[in-house]
Amino acid sequence: MAARYVALLRGINVGGRNPVKMATLAKGLTDVGHRDVRTYINSGNVVFTADQAPTESELEALLAERFGFAIPVLLRDRAAYAATVEAAPIEFADDTLRRDVLFLKDTTTPAEAMAALPDLTDGVDQVWPGPRALYFARLDAEASRSRLAKIVGTPIYRDISARNWRTTRTLLELLDA
């Protein structure tokens, strides 16, 4: 039975490194039989319909073959993705915060990710565990004092793909379109 999926690609089109054209990405998924393929912005967000459930490793192999370098993929079906959006803490309604969802690969639990985070800045950073994700917020006016960037380069970082709250909600809308 056909289902909708979102694939979150990690580490592409950042500072000129690992270039991936969204049209080429969409064509690659279409070429292997996925339908209704749609990308969103240039940072590796793609929604599609699949008759058989794809796996992260299958998509990673396809992308490595197509683009010539490894691209980590985090994959969610529509139900799992919606559960993450719907479980966001009430604080995510506060527009004075910069809000991000740190999606986790299946091999990492929210508890493991929470334990691996750097020390947070009191009064600036907040973090909550969620379904296969962490919710991270920081005061917009104090964002330069946030410790979120300290996670880059840590071992857990390879299992995370972050999306801002606006992109996260837009992807759910695209899954439902």
Buried (B, 14 or more C-beta within 10 A) or exposed (E): EEBBBBBBBBBBBEEEEBEBEBEEBBEBBEEEEBEBBBBBEEBBBBBBBBEEEBEBEBBBEBBEEBBEEEBBBBBBBBEBBBBBBEBBBEEBEEEEBBBBBBBBBEEBEBEEBEEBBEEBBEEBBBBBBBBBBBBBBBBEEEEEEBBBEBBEEEEBBBBBBBBEBEBBBBBBEBBEE
